[in-house]
Amino acid sequence: MAAFAPLQTGDPERVGRYRIVGRLGRGGMGQVYLGLSPSGRAVAVKVVRAALADDPGFRRRFAREVAAAREVTGFFTAAVVDADPEGTPAWLATTYIPGMSLEAAVAAHGAWPKRSVMALGAALAEALGAVHRSKLVHRDLKPSNVLLAADGPRVIDFGISLAAETTKLTEAGVVIGTPGFISPEQLVADKVSAASDVFALGAVLAYAATGSGPFGTGPAQALNYRVAHAEPDLTGLPPELADVVARCLSKDPDQRPTVPHLVEELGRASRTGRAEGFFTEADWLPEPVAAEIARAQATPLPRPVEQATAEPAPTAVATAPPLEEAGAVATAPPPASSAAQPPPSESTPGGGKRRLTRRRILTGLVVAAVLSLVCTTALLSGLLPGGDGQGDDASSGAPARKEPVRKELWSYALDDQMELSTVADGRVYLDNGKDSLYALDADSGDELWHQRGTGGSLLLLGASGGMAYYGDDDYMYALDADSGDEIWKFKDGGVHLTPVAVGETTYATYSGFLAAVRSDTGKGIWRKKYDGALREGVTIADGVLYPVSAGGDDTLYAVDAKSGDDLWEFKAGSEIVSSPVVADGTVYFGSKDGTLYAVDSDSGREVWRRGFDGKLWDPAVANGAGAPIVADGVVYFENDGYVCAFTADNGKPLWRQKPHLEDVELLSVVGDTVLFSDGGDGGRTLYSLDAGSGDRVRKEDLGENQTVVDGTLYYENAGRLHAVSATATDE
């Protein structure tokens, strides 16, 4: 099976002097492509996404770190061979390794024997030595950043991703690294040195030898606590290897072995009974891994599309034609039947939309996920396998099937960095984060009104109950959603509220406060203070408010909407990261460790929960959770590891689908089809599952910023906002 995927509509045909012939994956910095140099040499071309490239600070850091990374010349590193940090877009090219990641190899074939782990360790230590000699520290060595080839492993992502991390995270005090592999001194004091990479190396070797990290699995907070305060679990490691790993994992950086010492010690151990230069053959690898890599290396590279025009300027990106033609979007076959989708409940303001990427960032819901470059070879087990590892239909060799279409309802030109913000009450809201807010008719796409701000930082805060709210500079403004006329404004000093209107009352959370004001005047009705901060936004259902604690806390509150009196509170045991959804007397929500909770709305008592680990789950680490969707007695849920379905009354598992994606966003249940996207910045792919079985039905490359409201699918592509039918038909 190939280590690359076919190009999709909208992908570039050329980046700089490299012809783009395939997809390798996507990471925090952007999309990674398989490219060919003018002489036909294969490279991995990493194109920086616009959200980062538009940041001047990122550009400076990226240029500096590309220059440093180009000085790294170790054999066991994937060398940076070309780059244009000032280009539009910015990009860099690295050596293409037709293999698989250590993470994928262990997941597919299990733990490695001692001999292979020792050889791996010797090579990785040598790679770190090369990085350190260039005055860089990797900071994020982990199994997914180790690529495997017959002639030895390659370490990727040394220094480059730091520019992206610094741009978005360090200002908020977030430590760069991956839970379970990040060193204690990085967690406690944000201090990093070559010894920090040695700690990560020890954790990587333990992972290779046992199939799991030395600090277990679970939510990030639990892993970080164990790294800082608990001893590693080295059960199952051979004594000689356990001794090396234990020294690498010392809490005291000064007590860890140096990289040169590890190169000598692990190299000597791995050469026992073998000739010098054994990395020239693949027998250092476990046999099934070596066989899979050999198949990847034997796979021919795709041929480039012939160019009919002259070669463009070095930094230009030529794109393929738009996906849409004649108002229709081509897809794979639809599910067998289509039932009516129940309307959004009162508890899901904004038409049930969970999140838009930019809104998550701008409203301060900081997701402390590590932004790293993806492995430049993707997973040989299939880039996007269905179920728990089934191959993608696109590469199965099955005969082509008749493709249904999604009827395009309308499209709208997006100008001046305009983006979809939300859809609510029959209106589509767009803003550019600077000075413009538009409202469109959801049925026709016609412009209803346009509001222009004066502070230079206009941002839609919410829309519900016939009201629209936006923040600009030091004020929050309340508008009539029909006309766009200002009703009242409130000076909030730039710390904008997240309001939700229900009838004559608007509710909002800000910092540690929950407040109710009159929707027509903005005058206060009641306000209450909590000990800690509250998550922005509040769910409302049947006269009850459900605010959620923020800042790593785990509390769900129930508050009487009329009086502001507390009714009950529920401690989840892990940070609550999704907005609650209320249906049929039960409150459903997800926590950071990937658990789905069901709580009785009257008493606050737990009805059931379904965790990520246990008999029903694969042992894996979840990265969080999204808002559940409840339809026809079934709860649909995603925790970035799985999309799954449970019976709403007792939590009985019905099915689960493992998308093998870095980020998953559950969008809607339309009839008997579950829709989800690949989420994250720049996510373009829409996936459809059979709601009854969880089987993959299709995937479609549509565009960014996807959301589904009232049977309409919205997405952005080629500078336009498109509204199409959420139900695919054969017409």
ZAMI-742931 format. One record per residue: residue in three letters; z negated, y, x of N, C-alpha, C in turn. Coordinates in steps of 0.05 Angstrom, whole numbers, plus 5000, padded with zeros to 4 digits. Layout:
REM residues N
ALAZYXZYXZYX ...
END
This chain:
REM residues 731
MET500049765017500050005000500050255018 ALA501650445011501950685027499450855028 ALA499050995050496751165053497351445042 PHE499651485031500451745020501451704992 ALA501451924977502451924949504852094947 PRO506552054926508952224923508152514918 LEU509952694924509652974918509653014888 GLN508253224879508153294851509553554846 THR510153604822511553864815509754094824 GLY511054284836509554524846508654494875 ASP508854254887508154224915510254354933 PRO509454454956511454584973513454384985 GLU515854474990517854315004517654345034 ARG516554575042516254635070513854815075 VAL512354765095510254945104510654995133 GLY511155255140511855315167514455175175 ARG514355035197516754885206516654595198 TYR514754515181514354235173515454185145 ARG517153985143518153895117515953715104 ILE515253775080513153635065514353395051 VAL513253155056514452915044512452745028 GLY509852815028507952655013505252805011 ARG503552684994500852794991498852605004 LEU496852715018494752555031492052585017 GLY491652805003489052844990488453134987 ARG485953194979485153474975482253494982 GLY481453714994478653765001477854044993 GLY475554125003474454384996476254615005 MET477854585027479554795037482154805023 GLY483054585012485654584998487054314999 GLN489654314994491154074993492053985021 VAL492153725025493053605050495653455045 TYR497653515060500353395056501153245081 LEU502953055077504252915099506753075105 GLY507053165130509253325138510753205162 LEU513253285165514953195187515853445203 SER515453425229516453645247519453625248 PRO520753835260523653825263524753575277 SER523053465295523853235310523152975295 GLY521852995272521152755256518352655260 ARG516652795276513952705281512252755256 ALA510552565248508852595224506352745232 VAL505552925214503053075217501753105190 ALA499153155191497653225166497453525165 VAL498653645144498753935140496754015119 LYS494854175126492654255108493154545100 VAL493754585075494354855064491854965051 VAL491055195060488555325050489055435023 ARG487255375004487555474977487155774976 ALA488355904956488456194955485756324953 ALA483856194939481156314935479856364962 LEU480356194982479256235008480956425025 ALA483556375024485356535040485256835034 ASP484556905009484357185001481857315012 ASP480057165024477557275035478057355064 PRO477957615071478457695099476457565118 GLY473957535110472057405127472757115133 PHE473756975113474656705118476956705138 ARG478856875135481156885153480256915182 ARG478357095186477357135214476056885225 ARG474256765208472856525218474756295222 PHE476656265203478556045205480256075230 ALA481156315236482756355261481156285286 ARG478656375286476956325309476356025313 GLU475855885291475155605293477655425297 VAL479955515287482355365294482955385324 ALA482555625335482955655364481055485380 ALA478555465372476555295386477354995382 ALA478154925358478754645352481154545368 ARG483054735374485454655389484754595418 GLU482354675427481454605454480254325456 VAL479754205433478553935433480853735439 THR480553585461482753405469481853125472 GLY479553045461478652775464480552575450 PHE480652325462482452135450481752055422 PHE479152055416478251955390477752185370 THR479352395373479352615353482152655343 ALA482452745319485052815307485753095316 ALA487553125335488053385348489353575329 VAL488553835331490054045317492554115333 VAL494854075322497354105337498854365330 ASP498154485308499554735301497954875279 ALA498255125276496855275255497955555252 ASP497555665229498155945224495956065207 PRO493756145219491556255203492156515189 GLU494256655198495056915185497256875165 GLY498156635161500456585143499756615114 THR501756615097501356615068502756385056 PRO501356155052498456125056497756055085 ALA495156075091494255975117494355675118 TRP494955555141495155265143494655175172 LEU494054925175493954805201495054515199 ALA495954415222497054145223495553985244 THR494853735237493453565255494953305258 THR494253155278495452895283495152725258 TYR497252585249497252415226496252135235 ILE494152035222493051775228493651585205 PRO495551405207496151225184494151005182 GLY491751075174489650875171487950925146 MET485350865148483650915125480951025136 SER479351135119476751245127474751015130 LEU472751065146470550875148469250835121 GLU468951045106467751025079469350835061 ALA472050865062473750695045473650405055 ALA473550375082473550105093471049945085 VAL468750075087466249945080466149895050 ALA467050085034467050045005468849814997 ALA471149785011473049575003472349305015 HIS471149295039470849035053468048975063 GLY466149155057463349095063462549185091 ALA460049105098458849185123460249055147 TRP460049185170461449095194459648925212 PRO460848745228459248595247458448765270 LYS456448675285455248825307457348915327 ARG459148735335461148805356462849045348 SER463649045323465349265313463749525311 VAL461249505303459649745301459149865329 MET458549695348458149795375460649935386 ALA462949815382465449935390465950205376 LEU465450205350465650455335463850665346 GLY461350595351459450795362460250905388 ALA461250735406462150835433464351035430 ALA466350985412468551165408467651425395 LEU465951405375465051645361463351825380 ALA461751695397460251855417462151995436 GLU464251865444466251985461467552225447 ALA468152185422469352405406467452645404 LEU464952595399463052815397462752955424 GLY462952805446462852925472465153125476 ALA467553045466469853225468469353475451 VAL468253445428467653675410465653865424 HIS463553745435461453905447462354055472 ARG464153925487465154065511466854315504 SER467854325479469254555470467454765457 LYS464754725461462754905450462754915420 LEU463354685408463154655379461054445372 VAL459954465348458254255337459554165311 HIS459753905307461153815284459853905258 ARG457153855256455553935233455753745209 ASP457953595207458253435182459653175189 LEU458753035209459752765215458752575193 LYS460552435181459852255159462052045157 PRO461651825142463751615140466451715131 SER466651905113469252005104470652175124 ASN469252265145470452425166471152255191 VAL471051995188471851805209474251645199 LEU476551685212478951535205479351305224 LEU480351085214480550835229483450775235 ALA484050705260486750625268486450385287 ALA488650245291488450005308487550075336 ASP488150305346487350375374484850545375 GLY483150525354480650665354480250855332 PRO477850945327477351135305478051415314 ARG478351595295478751885300476752045283 VAL475452235296473752415282475352655273 ILE475052735247476552965237474553175228 ASP475553405222474053625209472053745228 PHE472453745254470553865272470854165273 GLY468954305262468954595263470554735242 ILE472854615233474654765216473354825189 SER471954635176470954685149468654875149 LEU467554945173465355135174466155405163 ALA468655475168469655735157469455745127 ALA470255525114470055515084467155505075 GLU465455355089462655335082461355615084 THR461855745106460556005110461456205089 THR464056195081465156385062463656365035 LYS463156125026462156094999459156024997 LEU457955915018455355805015453155935031 THR453556005056451356095072450056345062 GLU451656525049450356755038448256685017 ALA448556455004446656374984444456204996 GLY444356175022442156015035442555725033 VAL445055625029445555345027446155225055 VAL444855015062445254895088447754715088 ILE449354745109451854595111451254305120 GLY452354115107451953835115451953655090 THR451753385095451853195074449153055072 PRO447953045048445352915046445452625056 GLY443352555071443252285083444352275111 PHE445952475119447152485145446452745160 ILE445552945145444753195157442053155171 SER441653295193439253255209436853405198 PRO434453315204432053455194431853745202 GLU432653815227432454095235434454265221 GLN436654155212438554315195437254375168 LEU435954175157434654215131432254405132 VAL430654365151428054515152428354795163 ALA429954815185430055075199432955185202 ASP434955035191437755115193438455155223 LYS437354975240438054985268439954745274 VAL442054795290443954595295444654595324 SER445054345335445654315363447154045366 ALA447853975390449153725395447353495385 ALA444753525387442853315378443153275348 SER443953475333444353445304446653245299 ASP448753265315450953075312450152795320 VAL448252765339447252505347445752375323 PHE444252535309442852435285444852325265 ALA446952485260449052395241450352145250 LEU450852125276452051885287450351635282 GLY447751665286445951435279446151355250 ALA446251545232446551485204449151355197 VAL451351445211453951325206454051035216 LEU452850975239452750705249451150525231 ALA448950625220447350465201448950405176 TYR450550605167452250565143454250345149 ALA455550355172457650155178456449875180 ALA453949855191452749595195451549475170 THR450749635151449349535127450849595101 GLY452649775101453949855076452650075061 SER450350175071449050405058447650565080 GLY447050815073445750995092442850915097 PRO441751005120438950925126436851065110 PHE437651255093435651385076436151335046 GLY437751125041438151035013440151204998 THR439951194972441651344954440051494934 GLY441351664918439951814898440752104899 PRO439352274885439952564885439652684912 ALA440952914917440853044943438053114951 GLN436453204932433653284939432153054950 ALA432452824937430952584946431852494974 LEU434452504979435552425005434552625026 ASN434652875020433753075040430853055046 TYR429252985026426352955031425852715049 ARG427352495044426952255061427852315090 VAL430052465093430952525120428852685135 ALA427552875121425653055134422952925138 HIS422152735121419352645121418952335122 ALA421052185116420651895115422151755139 GLU421251515145422651365166425151225154 PRO427151205171429651075161429250775156 ASP430750675137430650385131432850255147 LEU432050105168433949975185434049675181 THR433149585157433249305150436149205151 GLY436548975164439148855165440748915190 LEU439749105207441149175232440248975253 PRO442148885269441448715293439548875311 PRO437648745324435648885340436749085360 GLU438849015375439949195395441049445382 LEU442449405359443549635345441349795332 ALA439349655321437149805307435749985327 ASP435449895352434150065372435650315377 VAL438250295380439950535385439850725361 VAL440150615337440150775313437450915309 ALA435250775314432650895311432251125329 ARG433151105354432851335373434651565364 CYS437051515354438751725344437451875320 LEU435951725304434751845280431951955283 SER431151995308428552115313428452385299 LYS426052455288425752715275425852935296 ASP425052885320424953085341427653075356 PRO429153295355431753295368431553235398 ASP429353315411429153275440428752985447 GLN427952815427427452535433429952365428 ARG432052485418434552325413436052295439 PRO437552075442439252045466441452255466 THR442352325490444552505493447152365487 VAL449252515482451852405476452852245501 PRO452752365525453652205549452151945552 HIS449551945547448051695549449051495528 LEU449651585504450551395483453351285490 VAL455051455501457651365509457351135529 GLU455551155548455150945568453850705556 GLU451750745540450250515529451850355509 LEU453050495490454650355470457250245481 GLY458450385500460850285513460250025528 ARG458050015543457249775558456849545539 ALA455449595517454849375498457349275484 SER459149465477461549385462463549235480 ARG463349275507465249145525464348865533 THR462048785524460948525532462848305524 GLY463848145543465647925538468548015532 ARG469148265537471848365530472948515554 ALA475548535555476848675577476648975573 GLU476949125595477149415592479649485576 GLY479449715562481749805547482249645521 PHE480049535509480549365486481349525461 PHE481149795462482049955439485149965437 THR486449835457489449825454490249615434 GLU488349455424488949255404487049295380 ALA487749175358486149215333483849025330 ASP483248855350481148655346478348775347 TRP478149035353475449155351474649185322 LEU476549185304475949225275475348955262 PRO473748955240473548715223476248635214 GLU476748375212479348275206480748385181 PRO479348395158480748505134481448805137 VAL479748955151480349235156482849265174 ALA482949105195485249105213487749045198 ALA487648845180490048765165490948985147 GLU489149125135489849335116491149575132 ILE489949635155491049855171493849775181 ALA494249525189496849435198498949475176 ARG498149425151500049465129500749755126 ALA498749925129499250215127501050315149 GLN500650215173502350305195505250205192 ALA505549985178508249875174509750005151 THR508350165135509550295112511450515122 PRO513950515114515750725123514950995111 LEU515351205127514851475117516951545096 PRO516251705076518251785057520351975069 ARG522751965059524852145069524552415057 PRO524952625073524752905061527052955043 VAL526553145024528653235006530653405023 GLU533253355020535153505036535153795027 GLN535253975047535154255042538054365040 ALA538554505019541254625015541354915025 THR538955025031538855305040537955315068 ALA538155555080537255595107534255565109 GLU533355485133530455445138529055715134 PRO526855705118525355955112523756055137 ALA522556285133520956395154518556215160 PRO517356225184515356025192513055995173 THR512056205159509756175142510356165113 ALA512956155106513656145077513255875066 VAL512655855040512355605026514255595003 ALA516255415004518155384982517155174964 THR517055224938515855044919518054914902 ALA517354674891519154534874519354674847 PRO521354604830521554734804519154694786 PRO518654874766516454834748516654574733 LEU514254474724514154214710515354234682 GLU514954464669515854484641518854534639 GLU520054414621522854464614523154444584 ALA524554634572525154634544522554624527 GLY520454754537517954764522516454504519 ALA516954304536515654054534514653964561 VAL512453814561511353704585511553404585 ALA512953284604513352994604510752854613 THR510152634599507752474606508452184604 ALA506452014609506751724605506251654576 PRO506551394567506251334539503551394527 PRO503451464501500951534488499351284481 PRO496751324473495251094463496350994437 ALA495450764428496650634405496250784379 SER493950924377493451074352492151334359 SER491951504339490751774343489151844318 ALA486451864322484751944301484052234303 ALA483052354282482352634282479952684300 GLN480052904315477852974332475953144317 PRO473353084316471453254302471353534314 PRO470853734298470754004309468354044327 PRO468454254345466254304362463754364346 SER461454284356458954334342457854614349 GLU455854704334454554964339453354974367 SER452754734378451354724404453254754428 THR455854784423457654824445459255074442 PRO458055304447459455564445461855564462 GLY463855714453466355724469468155494464 GLY467755364441469555134434468954884448 GLY466554854460465854604473466754594501 LYS467754804513468654794540466254784559 ARG466354594578464054564596464054784617 ARG466254824631466255004653469055074661 LEU469355314673471755384688470755444717 THR472255354736471355364763470455644772 ARG472055844766471356114775468856214760 ARG468556134735466156224720463656094731 ARG463855844740461555714752460655864776 ILE462555964792461756114816460656384809 LEU462156534792461456814788458956854772 THR458156654755455756684740453356574755 GLY453656494779451456424796450456144793 LEU451955974779451155694777452155554802 VAL450655594824451555514850451455204852 VAL453655084858453754804862453654754892 ALA451554634902451254604931452654354940 ALA455254344936456854124945458154194972 VAL458354004989459554055016462554085013 LEU463554305024466454355024467654255050 SER468754025049469853905074472753835070 LEU474153825092476953725091476953435085 VAL478953345069479053065062480152905085 CYS479752645084480852475104483952505102 THR485152525125488052585125489752345118 THR488452125111490051885103489451795075 ALA487651935060486751845034485751565035 LEU485651425012484551155012486750955009 LEU486850755027488950555026488650375001 SER486250374989485950214965487250344941 GLY488550564945489950704923488750984920 LEU490451184920489351454918487851494892 LEU488751394870487451434845487451174829 PRO485950974838485950714824484650734797 GLY485450574779484250564753481950374753 GLY480150394733477850214731476150234756 ASP475250014766473650004791475349914814 GLY477850004815479549944838482249844832 GLN483149864807485849764800487849964810 GLY490249864816492350044828493450234807 ASP494450444817495650654800498350554789 ASP498850614764501350534752503750634767 ALA503550864780505850984793506850824816 SER505050654828505850494851505850204845 SER505750124820505549844813508249704813 GLY510449854813513049734811513849664783 ALA512249744763512949684735515449844727 PRO516949744708519349894700518650154686 ALA520350344688519850604676519650584646 ARG517750734635517350724606518150994594 LYS518750994568519551234554517151424555 GLU517751674562515551864566515352044541 PRO512952044529512452234507512152514518 VAL511852704500511652984508509353114494 ARG508453344506506553514493508053764483 LYS507853824458509354054447508054304458 GLU509754474470508754734480508654924456 LEU506355044452505955234430506655514438 TRP505855594461506655854472505855874501 SER506856084515505956134542505756434545 TYR504156514566503556794569503556854599 ALA504957074607505157144635502457254645 LEU501557144668499057234680499557424702 ASP498657664699499057874719496457954733 ASP496758054757494558174772492057994773 GLN492457754783490257564787488857484761 MET490257514738489057444713488657144711 GLU486357054699485756774696484556724668 LEU484856484659483556404634480556394638 SER479156524620476256534623474956344602 THR475656374577474556184557476256204531 VAL475856024513477156014487474955984466 ALA474856164447472756164427473656304401 ASP472956184379473356314352476256394348 GLY478156224357480956284353482156494371 ARG480756554393481656754412481556634440 VAL483556714456483756634484483156884501 TYR481156854519480357084535481157044564 LEU482357264575483257264603481957504616 ASP481157474642480257704657481157664686 ASN481157884701481957874729479657914749 GLY477157934738474857964755474658244768 LYS476458424759476458704770476258914749 ASP478358934732478359164714479759114687 SER480458854682481958804657480958564642 LEU480758584616480058364598482058364575 TYR483258134570485158104548484157904528 ALA484857944503484357744482487057684469 LEU487657424467490157324455489557164430 ASP491457164412491156984388491656704397 ALA489756524391489956244401492256094388 ASP493156174364495356044351498156124361 SER498456384367501056484374501356574402 GLY499056634416499156744443499657044443 ASP499757174419500157454418497657604428 GLU498157834442495957984451494558134428 LEU491958104425490358234404489358504414 TRP488258504438487258754449486858724479 HIS486458954492486158964521483959164527 GLN481959084542479759254550479959304580 ARG479859554588479959624616477259734625 GLY476159614646473559704656473859924677 THR471660044685471660264703470060204729 GLY468559984729466759934752468059764773 GLY470359644768471759494788470759204791 SER469059114773468058834775467758714747 LEU469658774729469558674702469758374701 LEU467958254685467857964683466957894654 LEU468457724641467657624614465057454617 LEU463057514601460557374602460357164581 GLY461757194559461657004537462957104512 ALA463556924494464757004468463856794448 SER462756904426461856724404460956894381 GLY460956774357459956914333461357174327 GLY463957204333465357444327464857664347 MET463557604370462957794390464157704417 ALA464857894434465557844462463958024480 TYR463057914502461358054520462558054548 TYR462358294561463258294589461358464605 GLY461258414631459658574650461558724668 ASP460758974674462259134692460359334706 ASP460159304732458359474748455459434738 ASP454159644729451259624721450859574692 TYR452959524676452559494647453759234637 MET452559144614453658934598454659064572 TYR457058994564458259104540458658894518 ALA458158974493458558794470460858914454 LEU462858744449465358824435465658674409 ASP467058804390467958664366470358484375 ALA470158224369472158044379474858084365 ASP474858194341477358244327478958484338 SER477558694344478858944352478559014382 GLY476558904394475958974422474359234424 ASP473559344401471959594402469159544412 GLU468159734428465359714438463359754415 ILE461459584413459359604393456759724406 TRP456059614429453759724443453959644473 LYS452359774489452259694517449359694527 PHE448859554549446159514558446159534589 LYS444459704600444359734629442759514641 ASP444059334655442659104667442659114697 GLY443559334709443459354738445359164753 GLY447259064739449158874751448258584751 VAL445758534741444858254737445458184709 HIS447958084704448958064677447757824662 LEU447157864637446157654619448457464612 THR447757234601449757044590449157014560 PRO450357174543449657184515451156984498 VAL449856904476451056734456450256844429 ALA452156904412451657024386451756814364 VAL449756814347449756644323448956814299 GLY450856874282450257044259449457324268 GLU447157414259446357694264444757724290 THR444457504305442757504329444257404353 THR443857544375444957464401442657374419 TYR442957144431440957034449442057034478 ALA440257074497441157094525438957004543 THR439756884566437856824588438557004611 TYR436457084626436857234651434357204667 SER434757124692432557064710430656864696 GLY428156934692426256754679425756824650 PHE427556994637427057084610429056954591 LEU428056914567429756844543429257054522 ALA431457174512431057404494432957374470 ALA432157504448433757524423434057814417 VAL436557904411437158184403438958184379 ARG439058404365440758434342443658454352 SER445458304339448258304348449558564342 ASP448758714322450158964314449259204330 THR446759194342445759434356444859374384 GLY444259124391443159054417440159104419 LYS438859184397435959224397434458964399 GLY432258964414430758724419429358624394 ILE429158354391427658224370425258094382 TRP425657924402423457814417424357744445 ARG422457714463423057634490420657474501 LYS421257264517419157104529419757044558 LYS417657014574417956974603417056684609 TYR418656554627417956284637417156314666 ASP415756104675414656114703416956124724 GLY419055974719421355964738423856084725 ALA425956064740428556174730429755984709 LEU431456094692432855934672435755924679 ARG437055704673439855674676441255874658 GLU443555984667444956184651446256054627 GLY445956174603446956064578444855904565 VAL445155874539443255724523444755574501 THR444055324495445155174473443555234448 ILE444955264425443655314400444655114379 ALA442854994365443554804343441354794323 ASP442054814297440154784275437654964278 GLY438055214286435855394288434055364312 VAL434955204332433255154355434955224380 LEU433655364399434855424425433955214445 TYR435855144463435254944484435855064512 PRO434055244522434455334549433655124570 VAL434855144594434354954615433455104640 SER431554994654430555114678432655094700 ALA432455284719434355294741432955274768 GLY434455294789433255294816432055034824 GLY433354814816432354544824430254424805 ASP429454574785427454464766428754274747 ASP427054134731428053914714427253934685 THR426854174675425654204648427654294628 LEU427654164605429054244581427054344561 TYR427454594550425654704530426954704503 ALA425354684482426154734454424654964443 VAL426055174433424855424424425855484396 ASP424055574379424855654352426455914354 ALA428955914344430756134348429756384333 LYS428356354311427456584296425056724308 SER423056564316420556684326420256684356 GLY421756524370421456494399419256314407 ASP417956174388415755994395416755744408 ASP415255644428415955384440415455154421 LEU417254964420416954734403416154484420 TRP417454454443416854234462418354284488 GLU417554134508419054134533419253844543 PHE421453794558421953524568422553544598 LYS421153374614421553354643423353124649 ALA425653184662427652974667427152814692 GLY425752934712425252804737427452854758 SER429552994749431753074767432953334756 GLU433953504773435053754763437153714741 ILE436753864719438653854697441054034704 VAL443453914705445754074714447854104693 SER447553994669449454034648448254184625 SER449854314610448854444585448254224565 PRO446054244551445354044530447454054508 VAL447853824495449553794472447853654450 VAL447953774426446253664404448053544383 ALA447353304375448853164354447052974339 ASP447052984313445652794296442752764304 GLY441352984310438552974316437852894344 THR439752884362439252794389440453004408 VAL438953064430439853244451440753074474 TYR443253114483444352964506444853154529 PHE444253064553444753234577444753054601 GLY445853164623446053014648444453144670 SER443452984689441953094712443453054738 LYS442453174759443853184784444152904797 ASP442352724790442652454801444552274785 GLY446052404766448052254751447052124726 THR444552164718443452034695444152184669 LEU444652034648445152144621442552094605 TYR441552314593439052294577439752344547 ALA438252204530438252254501435452304493 VAL434952544481432252624474432152704444 ASP430152614430429852684401429452984398 SER431153104381431053394378428553494364 ASP427253324348424853414333422353394351 SER422053174366419553124380419753184410 GLY422153174421422453204450421952944465 ARG421752724451421252464464423852344472 GLU423852204495426252074505426951844487 VAL429451834478430551614462431651394480 TRP433251474500434251294520435351454544 ARG435751314566437151434589438751214602 ARG440851304615442551114630442951234658 GLY441751104678441851194705444251094720 PHE444651204744447051144759446650884775 ASP444250814782443650564797442550354778 GLY442850104785441749884769443849674763 LYS443149494745444849264740447549354728 LEU447649574714450049654700451849834718 TRP450849894742452350094758452849994786 ASP454950084798455350044827453450224842 PRO452450134865450650304881452250524894 ALA452150754884453650984895452051234890 VAL452851444903451351704901452951884882 ALA451651974862452952164843452552444853 ASN454452614847454352894856453553084833 GLY452652974811451853154789452853034763 ALA453153204743453953114717455053344701 GLY456753284682457853484664456753454636 ALA457353644619456353634591457553394577 PRO455953234563457053004548458753104525 ILE460352924514461852974489461052754470 VAL460352824446459552624426461552624404 ALA462652394398464752364377464652084365 ASP464452074339464551814324462551614334 GLY460051714339457951524346458051434375 VAL459651564392459851494420459351744437 VAL457851704459457451924478459251864502 TYR460952064509462652044532461452224554 PHE461452134578459952264599461252224626 GLU461052424643461952394671459852494690 ASN459652354713457752444733459052454760 ASP461652504760463352524784463852254797 GLY462052064793462551794802464151634782 TYR463451674756464651514735465251694710 VAL467151614695467351704667466551464650 CYS464751494631463751264617463151324588 ALA462651124573462151144544459750974537 PHE457951084519455550954510455350984480 THR454150794466453550834438451451054436 ALA451851234417450051474415447251404407 ASP446951194391444251134380442351004400 ASN443450814416441650664434442550664463 GLY444750794469445650814497446950564508 LYS447850384491449050134501451750214515 PRO452050114540454550174554456950044541 LEU459050194537461450084525463650044546 TRP463950234564465850204586465350414607 ARG466450374630466350574651468950574667 GLN469750804677472150834692471450984718 LYS472250874741471651004766474151144776 PRO474251404774476751544780477351564810 HIS475351534827475751574856476751854862 LEU475452054850476152334855473652474865 GLU473952694880471752844890470252994868 ASP471653074848470553224826471953144800 VAL470353104779471553024753470453214732 GLU472153304715471353474693472253364666 LEU470353264650470953164624471753394606 LEU474153374593475153594578474753564548 SER475553334537475453304508476053014500 VAL475352954475476252704463478052774440 VAL480552704442482652784423483552524410 GLY482852484384483552234371482252004386 ASP483851814395482751584410483451604439 THR483551854449484151894478482052084490 VAL481051994513479152154529480752304550 LEU480452564551481852724571479952834592 PHE480652804618479152924639480953014661 SER480053204677481653314699480353254725 ASP481753304747480653264774478853484782 GLY478453684765476353884770476654044796 GLY474654204803474654344828476754564829 ASP476654724850478654934854481354804858 GLY483254894843486054804847486654534834 GLY484754424819485354174806487554204786 ARG489554024787491954054771492453804753 THR491253584758491953334745490253284720 LEU491653204698490253124674490452824671 TYR488252694665488152404662487452344633 SER488652124622488052034595487051754596 LEU484851694582483751434579483751354550 ASP484051094545483650984518480751004511 ALA480051144489477251194482475750934475 GLY477250734466475950484459475350304482 SER477150294501476850104523476350234550 GLY476950494553476750624579479050574597 ASP481150434588483450384604485050634609 ARG486150654633487850884640490450874623 VAL491151104611493551124595495751274611 ARG494951494623496951654637495551854655 LYS497151964674496252204688498552394689 GLU497952654688500052864686499353084705 ASP501253174721500953414737501753654720 LEU499753804711500254024693499854294707 GLY497454354714496754614726493754644728 GLU492954874737490054924742488655024717 ASN485955024719484255154699484655024671 GLN484654764669485254634644482754644626 THR483254674600481154654580482454574553 VAL480854444536481854354510479954464489 VAL481054604469479554714447481154694422 ASP479954574401481254554375483954434376 GLY484254224391486754074392488954194409 THR488254414423490254544441489354514470 LEU491154444487490654424516491754674530 TYR490154804545490855044559490854984589 TYR492755094604492755074633494555294645 GLU494155344671495655544685497555414704 ASN500055514705502055404723504255604727 ALA505055644752507255824760506956104748 GLY504456204749504056484740503956524710 ARG503656304694503556324665501256154655 LEU500156244632498256084617499755934596 HIS499455674595500855504575498955394555 ALA499755394530498255264508500055044497 VAL499154794499500754564489498954394472 SER500254224457498754034440497053844457 ALA494553814450492853624465493553344460 THR495053294439495953024432498852984439 ALA499352784456502152724464503552574441 THR506152634437507652494416510252394428 ASP511752234412514252124420516552304412 GLU515952534400518052704390519452864412 
END
